[in-house]
Amino acid sequence: MSSVTSSTAPVTAPGPEGSAPAPARPRLDWRLRFAALSLIWGFSFLLIKVGTEGYAPFQVTLGRLAFGTAVLAVAMAVRREGLPRGARTWMHLAVAGFLLNALPFSLFAFAELTIPSTLAGICNATSPLWGMALSLVALREDRPTRVRVAGLGLGFLGVLTVLGAWQGFHGLDARGTGLALLASLSYPVGWIYVRRTLAGSSASHLSLTGGQLLLATVQLAVVTPLFTSVPSGLAVGPLLAIAALGTLGTGLAVLVQYGIVAEVGPTTGQMVTYFVPVIAAAAGILLLGETLTWSTPVGAAVVLAGAALTQVKPKRAG
């Protein structure tokens, strides 16, 4: 559910008195926008499930990306921002679009053909765990601490609890669950790539994200006709779900997330990750009639606790 928004460049802090005035504070308090973002991303897994009831996974992802790109195009037009320039930047955005959008969105859509939206939402919460493990290898500035390593171990213990490892993963759809976990792994791989290649870009976050989603849409537009056929009929309910998934869960959510990060910082902005699986589970149970065993909520709580520990930064001397 993530984008290039919080990964490309630091947020500029307001200057001292006498310098350029700080931008006007949004009318809606950031806490309300944070709650709205949690709801939007939490319900995204339900919308994916509904979308796949009428359309193929690649078609769901293509529609989602197309609607999301349209929202960002409108936002860029309103703010009079253009797309990034430079062949090198577009090459990196193509890779970022694949790793952060085209690949994980498609994997979640395929996963939810055979697993509940509840489980997909919990699998998505493992992204910080994968990110922690990968950053220790790929990012030299990220040094392991005992707390973060303990969080990593605790988080994966929670994953095993969710999957029911003690009973041999009985009743678990291994393929669907594996696809969902692979989707969650794709996000931190993409974040690390963006951090290494686009961190110094002069283009704005909105411009980069717009280009990223545009290229991801093009990628799906090429792939979808090769592996799917034209639907025999128009499934209105699933189509509306895809439209909501794209406009809200992909387009509007990016804009809301960027505003929150710009106002209160990336650390607080990332906390939305811990609310998404809770909302996804509640939506799946109440609206889709999905069921949970005791191990799912318990394991999810352990996963979130471990993920929170992996985000603890070491104290600096002095």
C-alpha positions in Angstrom: 0.0 0.0 0.0 3.0 2.2 -0.2 4.5 4.5 -2.7 7.6 6.6 -3.3 6.2 9.4 -1.1 8.1 8.9 2.1 11.3 7.6 0.6 12.8 10.1 -1.8 13.9 13.1 0.2 13.8 14.7 3.6 10.9 16.9 4.5 12.0 20.6 4.8 11.4 22.0 8.3 10.0 25.4 8.9 12.6 28.2 9.0 13.2 30.6 11.9 11.4 33.9 12.3 12.2 36.3 9.5 12.6 33.5 6.9 10.1 32.4 4.4 6.7 31.8 6.0 5.7 28.3 6.6 2.9 26.9 4.4 -0.6 27.2 5.8 -1.7 24.3 8.0 -4.4 22.1 6.4 -7.9 22.7 7.7 -8.4 19.1 8.7 -6.3 18.0 11.7 -3.6 15.4 10.9 -5.1 12.9 13.4 -8.3 12.8 11.4 -6.4 12.4 8.2 -4.3 9.7 9.8 -7.5 7.9 10.8 -9.0 8.3 7.3 -5.8 6.9 5.8 -5.9 3.9 8.1 -9.5 3.2 7.1 -8.7 3.6 3.4 -5.8 1.2 3.4 -7.5 -1.2 5.8 -10.5 -1.5 3.5 -8.3 -1.9 0.4 -8.0 -5.7 1.0 -11.8 -6.0 1.1 -12.0 -4.0 -2.1 -9.4 -6.3 -3.8 -11.5 -9.3 -2.7 -14.7 -7.9 -4.2 -12.9 -6.8 -7.4 -11.6 -10.3 -8.0 -15.1 -11.7 -7.8 -15.9 -10.2 -11.2 -12.5 -9.6 -12.9 -9.1 -11.3 -13.3 -6.4 -10.2 -10.8 -4.4 -8.4 -13.6 -7.5 -6.5 -14.6 -8.2 -5.5 -11.0 -4.6 -4.2 -10.7 -4.7 -2.4 -14.0 -8.0 -0.7 -13.1 -6.6 0.2 -9.7 -3.5 1.8 -11.1 -5.4 3.6 -13.9 -7.8 5.3 -11.4 -4.9 6.1 -9.0 -2.8 7.7 -11.7 -5.8 9.8 -12.8 -6.2 11.1 -9.3 -2.5 12.1 -9.2 -2.7 13.6 -12.6 -5.5 15.9 -11.4 -3.5 16.8 -8.3 -0.5 17.7 -10.4 -2.6 19.8 -12.7 -4.1 21.7 -9.8 -0.6 22.3 -8.3 0.9 23.0 -11.8 3.6 20.4 -11.4 5.0 18.5 -14.4 6.4 15.0 -14.7 10.1 14.4 -13.9 12.7 14.9 -16.5 15.7 12.8 -17.5 16.0 9.3 -19.0 17.8 8.1 -15.9 15.1 9.2 -13.6 12.4 7.5 -15.7 14.4 4.3 -15.7 14.6 4.3 -11.9 10.9 5.1 -11.7 10.1 2.2 -14.0 11.8 -0.1 -11.5 10.2 1.6 -8.6 6.7 1.3 -10.2 7.2 -2.4 -10.7 8.5 -3.1 -7.2 6.2 -0.8 -5.3 3.0 -1.0 -7.4 2.7 -3.3 -10.3 4.2 -6.4 -8.6 2.7 -6.2 -5.1 -0.7 -5.1 -6.2 -0.9 -8.0 -8.6 0.4 -10.5 -6.1 -2.2 -9.4 -3.5 -5.0 -9.7 -6.1 -3.9 -13.3 -7.0 -3.4 -14.2 -3.3 -7.0 -13.1 -2.5 -8.4 -15.6 -5.0 -7.7 -18.3 -2.4 -7.1 -16.6 1.0 -9.3 -14.3 3.1 -8.8 -10.5 2.9 -8.1 -10.7 6.6 -5.0 -12.9 6.1 -3.8 -10.7 3.2 -4.0 -7.6 5.5 -1.9 -9.3 8.2 0.6 -10.5 5.6 1.0 -6.9 4.5 1.9 -5.9 8.1 5.1 -8.0 7.7 6.7 -5.4 5.4 8.6 -3.6 8.3 10.0 -7.0 9.2 11.3 -7.7 5.7 12.5 -4.1 5.5 14.5 -4.5 8.7 16.1 -7.7 7.5 17.0 -6.3 4.1 18.3 -2.9 5.4 20.8 -4.6 7.6 22.3 -6.1 4.4 21.7 -3.4 1.9 22.0 -0.1 3.8 25.3 0.5 5.6 23.8 3.3 7.7 21.3 0.9 9.4 23.1 -0.7 12.2 21.6 -3.6 14.1 20.7 -3.2 17.7 19.6 -5.8 20.2 16.1 -4.3 20.3 15.7 -4.3 16.6 17.0 -7.8 16.1 14.7 -8.9 18.9 11.8 -7.2 17.1 12.7 -9.1 13.9 12.7 -12.4 15.7 9.5 -11.6 17.5 7.8 -10.5 14.3 8.6 -13.7 12.4 7.5 -15.7 15.5 4.1 -13.9 15.1 4.0 -14.9 11.4 4.5 -18.5 12.3 1.7 -18.2 14.8 -0.7 -16.7 12.2 0.1 -19.5 9.9 -0.3 -22.2 12.5 3.2 -23.7 12.2 2.7 -25.9 15.3 -0.1 -27.8 13.5 1.8 -28.2 10.3 0.1 -25.3 8.6 -3.1 -27.4 8.4 -5.9 -25.8 6.4 -3.6 -23.0 5.1 -3.5 -22.2 1.4 0.2 -22.1 1.0 0.2 -20.6 -2.5 -2.1 -17.7 -1.7 -0.3 -17.0 1.6 3.1 -17.2 -0.1 2.0 -14.7 -2.7 0.8 -12.3 -0.1 4.1 -12.5 1.9 6.0 -12.1 -1.4 4.0 -8.9 -2.0 4.8 -7.6 1.4 8.5 -8.3 0.7 8.4 -6.4 -2.6 7.6 -3.1 -0.8 10.9 -2.8 1.3 12.9 -4.0 -1.8 11.4 -1.1 -3.7 11.9 1.3 -0.8 15.6 0.4 -0.6 16.0 0.8 -4.4 14.3 4.2 -4.3 16.4 5.3 -1.4 19.6 4.4 -3.3 18.6 5.8 -6.7 16.1 8.7 -6.3 16.9 10.2 -2.9 18.8 13.2 -4.5 16.2 13.9 -7.2 15.2 17.5 -7.6 11.7 16.6 -8.6 8.9 16.8 -6.0 7.4 13.8 -4.3 4.1 14.3 -6.1 5.9 14.5 -9.5 7.9 11.3 -8.8 4.9 9.4 -7.5 2.9 10.5 -10.5 5.5 9.2 -12.9 5.9 6.0 -10.9 2.2 5.2 -11.0 2.0 6.1 -14.7 4.8 3.6 -15.6 3.3 0.9 -13.4 0.0 1.4 -15.3 1.8 1.1 -18.6 3.4 -2.1 -17.4 0.1 -3.6 -16.5 -1.5 -2.4 -19.7 1.1 -4.4 -21.6 0.8 -7.6 -19.4 -2.9 -7.8 -18.9 -4.1 -8.5 -22.5 -1.5 -11.2 -22.7 -2.8 -13.2 -19.8 -6.5 -12.3 -19.6 -9.5 -12.2 -21.9 -12.1 -9.5 -22.2 -14.9 -10.0 -19.5 -18.1 -11.5 -21.0 -20.2 -9.1 -18.9 -20.0 -5.9 -16.9 -19.8 -6.7 -13.2 -20.9 -3.4 -11.6 -20.2 -4.2 -8.0 -16.6 -5.4 -8.6 -16.0 -2.5 -11.0 -17.1 0.0 -8.3 -14.8 -1.7 -5.9 -11.9 -1.4 -8.3 -12.7 2.3 -8.9 -12.8 2.9 -5.1 -9.5 1.0 -4.7 -7.8 3.1 -7.2 -9.1 6.5 -6.5 -9.1 6.2 -2.7 -6.6 3.4 -1.8 -4.0 4.4 -4.4 -4.5 8.0 -5.5 -6.0 9.9 -2.6 -4.1 7.8 0.0 -0.8 8.9 -1.5 -1.8 12.5 -1.2 -3.0 12.1 2.3 0.1 10.2 3.3 2.4 12.9 1.8 0.5 15.6 3.8 0.8 13.7 7.0 4.6 13.0 6.6 5.2 16.7 5.6 3.4 17.9 8.8 4.4 15.4 11.5 7.3 13.5 10.0 7.9 10.0 8.6 8.1 8.2 11.9 4.5 9.1 12.9 3.4 8.7 9.3 4.6 5.1 9.2 2.5 4.2 12.3 -0.5 3.8 10.0 1.1 0.4 9.1 0.0 -1.0 12.6 -3.7 0.0 12.2 -4.2 -1.4 8.7 -4.3 -5.2 9.6 -6.8 -4.4 12.4 -9.1 -2.6 10.1 -8.7 -5.2 7.4 -9.6 -8.0 9.8 -12.7 -6.1 11.1 -13.9 -5.3 7.5 -13.4 -8.9 6.4 -15.3 -10.3 9.4 -18.1 -7.8 9.5 -18.7 -7.3 5.7 -17.5 -10.5 4.0 -18.3 -13.0 6.8 -14.7 -14.2 7.1 -13.8 -16.2 10.1 -10.8 -16.2 12.4 -9.1 -18.8 14.6 -7.5 -17.6 17.8 -4.0 -17.8 16.3 -4.7 -15.2 13.7 -5.4 -12.1 16.0 -2.8 -13.3 18.5 -0.2 -13.8 15.8 -1.1 -10.5 14.3 -0.5 -8.7 17.6 2.9 -10.4 17.9 3.8 -9.4 14.3 2.8 -5.7 15.0 4.8 -5.7 18.3 7.9 -7.1 16.5 7.4 -4.6 13.6 7.3 -1.7 16.2 10.5 -2.8 17.8 12.3 -2.9 14.4 11.5 0.8 14.0 13.2 1.8 17.3 16.2 4.0 16.4 19.4 3.7 18.5 20.1 6.6 20.8 22.9 8.9 19.7 25.6 9.9 22.1 25.5 13.5 23.1 
